């Protein structure tokens, strides 16, 4: 064993809260016109079906670990917590590729906390919400005092550039959050998760065995998401003891903006801002929710203390949602 033994938590606490957020967006931008041209489609055709004007694509030097580390450092800086406080690192990703070992372990080592617990989690596009739930429960139970949740994806590694159904949708990037205990006497600020899975329909989004390229039955996925995910979002509100009218923001996974708009319409949240970061970033799978939430803060359309509903869904078919207070 090397690197020492990580810090030991002091026991159960009253609740968990978000302490900070961070992001990393690759340097290269690919426009709807550029990606559509490869298939003989117009920019307007791509926009009408996805809502994505641009998407970010990682370069050779923008590795999965490198993007995850950049987002993690950004979140720690935002939280005001030093890296050595971190005793749990969770990395949500479905694009680990050939990287050896546990990606979270590489992130912990890069931060200088090799004694922290480290685990990779694959719940595809719902991965950030799954990771956040696990981190919050660990803090509540006292098994962690400062947890780092990173969602990082290089979707470009698993795309078939000749597959119209996926090439016009996905992008790369990383987002992160720091989770710690709520202050004494304060309520929990990360609500209970509403999550689940329908493995019988997992073939709607899957890696083709021979090529290891992503394949998706787009219309079927669209129908499933627009028919079911709003109910998951409402269940998360109920578990948190809030109503949709209490929300300042709704942050759905950025699958495409037609799905985002459908879910928001069914929730009935006329006064809440709805994240549409996919218009600039594309569908970044697990990374889309933390990227979108952080962007809302950058734009100052949400403030510290506001309630935000996070809703993840995608391959598996897997879903998860929770209400959080913006840090």
C-alpha positions in Angstrom: 0.0 0.0 0.0 1.3 3.4 -0.9 0.2 7.0 -0.4 -0.9 6.5 3.2 -4.4 6.1 4.7 -7.1 8.6 3.9 -8.8 10.7 6.5 -11.5 9.0 8.6 -14.9 10.7 8.9 -16.3 11.6 12.3 -19.7 9.9 12.1 -23.1 10.6 10.7 -24.1 14.2 10.0 -27.5 15.8 9.5 -27.3 16.3 5.8 -25.2 17.0 2.7 -24.8 20.0 0.5 -23.0 21.2 -2.6 -20.0 23.3 -1.8 -18.7 24.1 -5.2 -19.0 23.4 -9.0 -16.4 23.2 -11.8 -16.2 22.7 -15.5 -13.9 21.9 -18.4 -14.9 22.4 -22.0 -12.5 21.3 -24.8 -11.0 23.9 -27.0 -12.3 22.8 -30.4 -15.8 23.8 -31.4 -17.6 21.9 -34.2 -20.6 23.8 -35.7 -23.9 22.4 -36.8 -23.0 23.5 -40.3 -19.7 21.6 -40.2 -21.1 18.3 -38.9 -24.2 18.5 -41.1 -22.1 19.1 -44.3 -20.5 15.6 -43.8 -23.9 14.0 -44.4 -25.3 16.4 -47.0 -27.5 18.1 -44.4 -27.9 21.8 -43.8 -27.2 23.6 -40.6 -31.0 24.2 -40.3 -31.7 20.5 -40.6 -29.3 19.7 -37.6 -30.7 22.6 -35.5 -34.3 21.5 -36.1 -33.6 17.9 -34.8 -31.1 18.6 -32.0 -31.1 22.3 -31.1 -27.3 22.1 -30.9 -25.6 24.9 -32.8 -22.2 23.8 -31.7 -20.5 21.0 -29.7 -17.1 20.7 -28.1 -14.7 17.9 -29.2 -11.6 17.0 -27.3 -8.2 17.0 -28.9 -5.5 14.3 -28.5 -4.0 16.1 -25.5 -7.3 16.6 -23.8 -7.5 13.2 -22.2 -10.4 11.9 -20.1 -8.2 12.1 -16.9 -6.9 15.5 -17.9 -10.4 16.9 -18.4 -11.7 15.3 -15.2 -8.7 16.8 -13.2 -9.3 20.3 -14.7 -13.0 20.2 -13.7 -12.1 18.8 -10.2 -9.6 21.6 -9.6 -12.1 24.2 -10.7 -14.8 22.8 -8.3 -12.4 22.7 -5.4 -11.3 26.3 -6.1 -15.0 27.3 -6.1 -15.7 25.5 -2.9 -12.8 27.0 -1.0 -11.8 23.6 0.2 -8.2 22.4 -0.2 -7.6 19.1 -2.1 -6.3 17.4 1.0 -9.8 17.6 2.5 -11.1 15.2 -0.1 -11.6 11.7 1.2 -13.9 10.3 -1.6 -13.5 10.7 -5.4 -16.3 9.4 -7.7 -15.9 9.7 -11.4 -19.0 9.1 -13.5 -18.1 8.1 -17.1 -19.1 5.7 -19.8 -16.0 6.4 -22.0 -13.0 5.1 -20.0 -11.5 3.7 -23.2 -8.1 2.0 -22.8 -7.0 4.0 -19.7 -5.6 1.5 -17.2 -6.9 1.3 -13.6 -9.6 3.4 -12.0 -10.1 6.8 -13.5 -11.0 8.2 -10.1 -7.7 6.9 -8.7 -5.9 8.9 -11.4 -7.8 12.0 -10.4 -7.1 11.4 -6.7 -3.4 11.0 -7.5 -3.4 14.1 -9.7 -5.0 16.1 -6.9 -2.4 14.8 -4.4 -4.8 12.7 -2.3 -3.9 9.1 -3.2 -5.2 7.9 0.1 -8.8 8.9 -0.7 -11.4 6.3 -1.6 -11.8 6.2 -5.4 -14.4 4.6 -7.6 -15.6 4.8 -11.2 -19.4 4.8 -11.8 -21.1 4.1 -15.1 -24.8 5.0 -15.3 -24.3 6.6 -18.7 -26.1 10.0 -19.0 -27.6 9.7 -15.5 -24.1 9.1 -14.1 -23.6 12.5 -12.4 -26.9 12.2 -10.5 -26.0 8.7 -9.5 -22.6 9.9 -8.3 -24.1 12.8 -6.5 -26.5 10.6 -4.7 -23.7 8.2 -3.6 -21.6 11.1 -2.4 -24.4 12.7 -0.5 -25.3 9.4 1.2 -21.7 8.8 2.1 -21.5 12.2 3.8 -24.7 11.7 5.6 -23.5 8.3 6.9 -20.2 9.7 8.0 -18.1 7.6 5.7 -16.9 10.7 3.9 -16.5 14.3 5.0 -15.6 15.9 1.6 -16.5 14.0 -1.5 -15.6 15.0 -5.1 -18.0 14.0 -7.9 -16.6 14.3 -11.4 -18.5 13.5 -14.6 -16.2 13.3 -17.6 -16.8 12.0 -21.1 -14.9 11.7 -24.4 -17.9 10.7 -26.5 -15.9 11.3 -29.6 -13.9 8.2 -28.8 -17.0 5.9 -29.2 -18.8 7.6 -32.1 -18.9 6.4 -35.6 -18.2 9.5 -37.7 -20.3 8.1 -40.5 -23.4 7.5 -38.3 -25.7 10.5 -38.8 -27.9 9.6 -35.7 -25.0 10.0 -33.2 -22.4 12.2 -35.0 -24.7 15.3 -34.9 -25.5 15.0 -31.2 -22.6 14.2 -29.0 -19.7 16.3 -27.6 -17.0 16.0 -25.0 -16.3 17.7 -21.6 -16.2 17.4 -17.8 -18.1 18.8 -14.9 -17.5 18.4 -11.1 -19.1 19.1 -7.7 -17.7 19.1 -4.2 -20.1 17.6 -1.6 -19.8 18.2 2.2 -21.9 18.1 5.3 -24.6 20.6 5.9 -24.0 23.1 8.7 -25.3 22.1 12.1 -29.0 22.9 12.3 -29.4 23.3 8.6 -31.6 21.0 6.5 -30.1 18.7 3.9 -29.4 20.6 0.6 -29.1 17.6 -1.6 -32.5 15.9 -1.7 -33.3 12.2 -1.9 -32.7 10.7 -5.3 -35.4 9.2 -7.5 -33.7 6.6 -9.7 -34.2 3.4 -11.6 -33.5 1.4 -14.7 -35.2 -0.5 -17.5 -32.6 -3.0 -18.6 -35.1 -4.8 -20.8 -34.8 -1.9 -23.2 -31.0 -1.3 -22.9 -30.6 -2.2 -26.6 -32.1 1.2 -27.5 -28.6 2.7 -26.8 -25.6 0.4 -26.8 -22.1 -0.2 -28.0 -21.9 -2.3 -31.1 -19.9 -5.4 -30.0 -17.8 -5.7 -33.1 -16.9 -2.0 -33.6 -17.3 -0.7 -30.0 -19.1 2.2 -31.6 -22.3 3.8 -30.1 -25.6 2.9 -31.8 -28.9 4.5 -30.8 -32.5 4.1 -31.9 -33.2 7.8 -31.8 -36.9 7.9 -32.3 -37.6 5.2 -29.7 -35.3 6.9 -27.2 -37.1 10.2 -27.8 -40.5 8.7 -27.2 -39.3 6.9 -24.0 -37.7 10.1 -22.6 -40.6 12.4 -23.4 -43.2 9.9 -22.0 -41.5 9.0 -18.8 -38.8 11.3 -17.5 -41.1 14.1 -16.3 -42.6 11.6 -13.8 -39.2 10.9 -12.4 -38.5 14.6 -12.0 -41.8 15.1 -10.2 -41.0 12.2 -7.9 -37.7 13.8 -7.0 -39.5 17.0 -6.1 -42.0 15.1 -3.9 -39.1 13.2 -2.1 -37.4 16.6 -1.4 -40.7 18.1 -0.1 -40.9 20.8 -2.7 -43.2 21.6 -5.6 -42.1 22.6 -9.1 -43.1 26.1 -8.4 -40.4 26.3 -5.7 -37.7 25.7 -8.3 -35.5 28.4 -9.6 -33.9 26.1 -12.2 -34.5 22.8 -14.0 -31.3 21.1 -15.3 -32.1 18.1 -17.5 -29.6 16.0 -19.2 -28.9 17.7 -22.5 -30.0 14.7 -24.7 -31.3 17.1 -27.3 -33.3 20.3 -26.8 -36.5 18.9 -28.1 -36.5 16.4 -25.2 -35.4 19.2 -22.8 -38.3 21.4 -23.9 -40.8 18.5 -23.6 -39.8 17.6 -20.0 -39.8 21.3 -18.9 -43.3 21.7 -20.5 -44.7 18.7 -18.6 -43.3 19.9 -15.3 -45.2 23.2 -15.4 -42.4 25.5 -14.3 -43.1 28.9 -16.0 -40.9 30.9 -13.6 -37.9 28.5 -13.5 -35.0 28.8 -15.9 -34.5 25.7 -17.9 -30.9 24.8 -18.8 -30.2 24.5 -22.5 -26.4 24.3 -22.4 -26.5 21.6 -25.1 -27.1 24.4 -27.6 -23.3 25.2 -27.3 -21.9 21.9 -25.8 -23.9 19.1 -27.5 -24.8 16.0 -25.6 -21.9 15.3 -23.2 -23.6 12.3 -21.5 -22.8 12.2 -17.8 -21.0 15.6 -17.9 -24.0 17.5 -19.3 -25.8 18.2 -16.0 -22.8 19.7 -14.0 -21.7 21.6 -17.1 -25.2 23.1 -17.5 -25.7 23.9 -13.8 -22.3 25.6 -13.7 -23.1 27.6 -16.8 -26.3 28.9 -15.2 -24.3 30.2 -12.3 -21.8 31.8 -14.7 -24.6 33.6 -16.5 -26.0 34.7 -13.1 -29.5 33.5 -13.9 -29.4 31.4 -10.6 -28.0 32.5 -7.3 -26.5 30.7 -4.3 -29.4 29.2 -2.3 -31.7 28.7 -5.2 -33.3 25.3 -5.7 -32.4 23.4 -8.8 -33.9 20.1 -10.1 -31.3 17.8 -11.7 -32.7 15.1 -14.1 -30.4 12.5 -15.8 -31.5 9.8 -18.2 -30.1 7.7 -21.0 -28.4 4.4 -21.9 -29.3 1.5 -19.7 -32.1 2.7 -19.8 -31.2 4.5 -16.6 -32.6 7.5 -14.9 -32.0 9.6 -11.7 -33.2 13.0 -10.4 -32.7 15.1 -7.2 -33.3 18.6 -6.0 -30.3 20.5 -4.8 -29.5 24.0 -3.4 -27.2 25.9 -5.7 -23.8 26.6 -3.9 
